Amino acid sequence: MWRGLYTAATGMISEQNRTAVIANNLANANTTGYKRDRAIDEEFNPMLIRRINDTKKIAVTDFKEFSLDRRAPVVGTLGLGSYTAEIATDAAQGNMMTTGNPLDVAISGNGYFEVQTPQGIRYTRNGNFYRQQDGTIVTSLGQPVLDTRGRRIQIPQDVVDVIIGSKGEIYGGGGQIGQLGFVEFDDRRAVLKQGDSLYFAQEGAQPRPATGEIYQGILERSNSNVVNEMVELINNHRVYEANSKAVTSQDTLLDRAVNEVGRVS
């Protein structure tokens, strides 16, 4: 019965983690460039169960002057519950939304923009950029957007109309001003979420020029679907409730075993 309590409790913990992930997806349903997360569960290694006191020698074989020690027969395997093995990011493309703002850019396909933060270079798919008074292009949080050489991009004061090409080339005033740092990684798991639509590269991960394309005057919406997330949240609640009832049942049986079955007359 103790094992049943632990097994059901691990299921409740897994569903709590999944609820937190779904809630975060719902909260970011309108966040530009957000990629939804998924909680990946795995089962603990099951325990092999055998019957006890069934290892006596077979009488027939003894009569024929050879003996065979039987191993205890297998009853089956006992599940030991589950755990959250990974929070995986769904990299599916989000829908595009036209804004008309010349500094709004969206990525179609693979790729990230490079930005400078107090923690170092970070990566984002949120292309909602702004132009400061000194001409520096920054994110909505005021973080400078970097070019292909890791430098800040500044638009001259006399440049009014800005054109951004499919690979991040920035044109204005009759010539090219710079080029957005637009990179990708060989393995999508090379970057992990930091928060505020930012990703950081894991140790040893090296960026390379992105194969995706950039569209000007457009933003990529979150790939989190509110309806799907709500359906998953309801299903998650039912699974959690089932595990909760299993815990209650196991506790009731344990109470009876201790206070009724084990009572000495």
Solvent accessible surface area in square Angstrom, and as a share of the most:
residue,aa,sasa,rsa
1,M,98,0.44
2,W,153,0.54
3,R,97,0.35
4,G,22,0.21
5,L,28,0.14
6,Y,123,0.47
7,T,41,0.24
8,A,7,0.06
9,A,37,0.28
10,T,31,0.18
11,G,10,0.10
12,M,39,0.17
13,I,99,0.50
14,S,2,0.01
15,E,16,0.07
16,Q,103,0.46
17,N,57,0.29
18,R,48,0.18
19,T,51,0.30
20,A,64,0.49
21,V,17,0.10
22,I,2,0.01
23,A,51,0.39
24,N,64,0.33
25,N,1,0.00
26,L,43,0.22
27,A,84,0.65
28,N,32,0.16
29,A,14,0.11
30,N,132,0.68
31,T,39,0.23
32,T,26,0.15
33,G,4,0.04
34,Y,18,0.07
35,K,7,0.03
36,R,38,0.14
37,D,14,0.07
38,R,128,0.47
39,A,7,0.06
40,I,55,0.28
41,D,44,0.23
42,E,86,0.39
43,E,109,0.49
44,F,77,0.32
45,N,131,0.67
46,P,73,0.46
47,M,82,0.37
48,L,96,0.48
49,I,55,0.28
50,R,81,0.29
51,R,137,0.50
52,I,139,0.71
53,N,125,0.64
54,D,33,0.17
55,T,77,0.45
56,K,160,0.68
57,K,119,0.50
58,I,53,0.27
59,A,79,0.61
60,V,95,0.55
61,T,22,0.13
62,D,67,0.35
63,F,172,0.72
64,K,141,0.60
65,E,165,0.74
66,F,126,0.53
67,S,61,0.39
68,L,94,0.47
69,D,98,0.51
70,R,125,0.46
71,R,178,0.65
72,A,16,0.13
73,P,54,0.34
74,V,81,0.46
75,V,95,0.55
76,G,27,0.26
77,T,94,0.55
78,L,70,0.35
79,G,32,0.30
80,L,35,0.17
81,G,12,0.12
82,S,29,0.19
83,Y,81,0.31
84,T,36,0.21
85,A,45,0.35
86,E,78,0.35
87,I,84,0.43
88,A,28,0.21
89,T,60,0.35
90,D,44,0.23
91,A,39,0.30
92,A,53,0.41
93,Q,82,0.36
94,G,5,0.05
95,N,112,0.58
96,M,75,0.34
97,M,81,0.36
98,T,110,0.64
99,T,57,0.33
100,G,59,0.56
101,N,53,0.27
102,P,67,0.42
103,L,16,0.08
104,D,5,0.03
105,V,0,0.00
106,A,0,0.00
107,I,0,0.00
108,S,38,0.25
109,G,38,0.36
110,N,59,0.30
111,G,2,0.02
112,Y,30,0.11
113,F,0,0.00
114,E,18,0.08
115,V,0,0.00
116,Q,60,0.27
117,T,7,0.04
118,P,128,0.80
119,Q,113,0.50
120,G,23,0.22
121,I,72,0.37
122,R,41,0.15
123,Y,15,0.06
124,T,3,0.01
125,R,17,0.06
126,N,26,0.14
127,G,1,0.01
128,N,29,0.15
129,F,2,0.01
130,Y,104,0.39
131,R,80,0.29
132,Q,84,0.37
133,Q,176,0.78
134,D,78,0.41
135,G,1,0.01
136,T,2,0.01
137,I,1,0.01
138,V,8,0.04
139,T,12,0.07
140,S,62,0.40
141,L,103,0.51
142,G,39,0.37
143,Q,27,0.12
144,P,16,0.10
145,V,0,0.00
146,L,3,0.01
147,D,14,0.07
148,T,85,0.50
149,R,187,0.68
150,G,35,0.34
151,R,134,0.49
152,R,148,0.54
153,I,6,0.03
154,Q,98,0.43
155,I,2,0.01
156,P,62,0.39
157,Q,125,0.56
158,D,123,0.64
159,V,9,0.05
160,V,127,0.73
161,D,113,0.58
162,V,12,0.07
163,I,108,0.55
164,I,10,0.05
165,G,19,0.18
166,S,54,0.35
167,K,73,0.31
168,G,0,0.00
169,E,40,0.18
170,I,0,0.00
171,Y,86,0.33
172,G,14,0.13
173,G,74,0.72
174,G,91,0.87
175,G,36,0.34
176,Q,97,0.43
177,I,48,0.24
178,G,20,0.19
179,Q,55,0.24
180,L,2,0.01
181,G,0,0.00
182,F,13,0.05
183,V,18,0.11
184,E,7,0.03
185,F,16,0.07
186,D,123,0.64
187,D,63,0.32
188,R,145,0.53
189,R,168,0.61
190,A,15,0.12
191,V,10,0.05
192,L,77,0.38
193,K,66,0.28
194,Q,75,0.33
195,G,37,0.36
196,D,107,0.56
197,S,30,0.19
198,L,9,0.05
199,Y,14,0.05
200,F,68,0.28
201,A,34,0.26
202,Q,74,0.33
203,E,182,0.82
204,G,66,0.63
205,A,25,0.19
206,Q,138,0.61
207,P,52,0.33
208,R,96,0.35
209,P,111,0.70
210,A,10,0.07
211,T,91,0.53
212,G,5,0.05
213,E,77,0.35
214,I,5,0.03
215,Y,96,0.36
216,Q,56,0.25
217,G,10,0.09
218,I,38,0.19
219,L,12,0.06
220,E,1,0.00
221,R,108,0.40
222,S,11,0.07
223,N,25,0.13
224,S,10,0.06
225,N,75,0.38
226,V,78,0.45
227,V,105,0.60
228,N,95,0.49
229,E,1,0.01
230,M,83,0.37
231,V,94,0.54
232,E,59,0.27
233,L,46,0.23
234,I,88,0.45
235,N,88,0.45
236,N,4,0.02
237,H,112,0.50
238,R,161,0.59
239,V,57,0.33
240,Y,64,0.24
241,E,76,0.34
242,A,62,0.48
243,N,30,0.15
244,S,38,0.25
245,K,129,0.55
246,A,42,0.32
247,V,40,0.23
248,T,85,0.49
249,S,62,0.40
250,Q,45,0.20
251,D,81,0.42
252,T,69,0.40
253,L,92,0.46
254,L,31,0.15
255,D,76,0.39
256,R,128,0.47
257,A,33,0.26
258,V,98,0.56
259,N,74,0.38
260,E,90,0.41
261,V,125,0.72
262,G,49,0.47
263,R,165,0.60
264,V,137,0.79
265,S,155,1.00
